[in-house]
Amino acid sequence: MSLFDDIKTGLNEAIEFEKGNLKAKTTTVSVEPVGVYTASEIKSIRNGTGLTQNLFAKYMGVSVKTVEAWEAGRNHPDGAACRLLSLTQKDPTSPVTSGIVIL
């Protein structure tokens, strides 16, 4: 189907919807809540990647002191850091396969 045909089909569907002859297509999307990680979980995630605290800090975009504090339980990651930890926990190879860490 050509681009013109796609646009024409879409416009015809919009007209039929406005006339009440067609139900609107809906998609339900949900987002997993941001996780909360303990010091031991963070260390386990880092160890799973095989990265040192220094390289893991660079991967996470934080200082080495921040990673040390997370792993000691003195401080806790939030927001985007927790989301990245979640992705890394699901796939420990992601720092390398994403191209962020180059070995």
N, C-alpha and C positions, 0 to 999 in steps of 0.2 A: 504494500500500500504506500502511495506517495505521501509526501508531506501535505500536499494540497488536500488529498482525500482524508487524511487524519484531521486536519483543521475543519473541513466540511462536516465530517461526522460529529466532531465535538460541538460545532455550532448548531447542527440539527438536534443533537441531544439537549443542548441548552434551551432551544426553542420549545421542544417537547416537555421539558421540565417546567418551564414557565407556564405552559398551557395546562399543567397538571396531569399530563399523560405519561409521565415518566418519573420514577422515584430517583432521588439523588443517590449517587454512590458514596458511601462513607467508609472510612478506614479508621479503626480505633488503634491508637498507638499508646503504649505505656513505656515508661522509663524506669528501670530498676533504681531503687533508692541508693544513694551514695553509702558505701559501707563504712563501718567503724572498725579500726584495726588496733589490736593490742601490740605491745612492744615485741612480744615473741612472734606474732604473726608477721610483722614487718620484717623482722630479721629472717624468718623462714622464707618470705617472698624474695628478699634480696639474695639469700643463699641459693634459692632455686634458680636464680638467673646466672649464678656463678660470678657475680660482680663484686668487687671490693666496695667498701663504703664510699670511697672516693669516686669510683666510676658510677656507682648507683646514684650518688648525689648529683653528678653531672647529668645522668639520664633523667632524674626526677626534676632537675632545674632548681635544686636547692643546695645549700652549703653542706659540707661534710659534718659540721657541727649539728646541723638540723637532723641529719640521718642518725648521728650518734644519740641525740636527744630522743628521737623517736624510738630507737632500739633500746634505750635505757628506761623508757617510760616517763621521762621528764617533760616531754612535749608530745603532742598528737597531731598528725596530719589532718587536714580538712579539705573540703572542696575538690578542686581539680587533682590534687595530690592523691586523695583517696580514690578517685575515679581511675587514675593511672595505676595505682596499686592494685585495684580490682582487675584491670585488664592484664596486668603483669602476672597476677596470681593465676588467672585462667590460662595464660600462655607465657611461661617463663622465658621462652625464646623471643618474645616480642621486642625486647630492646634491640636485638640484633636484626631480626627479620623486618622490623619497621625501618631500619636504616638509621636509627638514632645513635646506636652504639656500633662502631665499626671496629671489628677485630683485625 
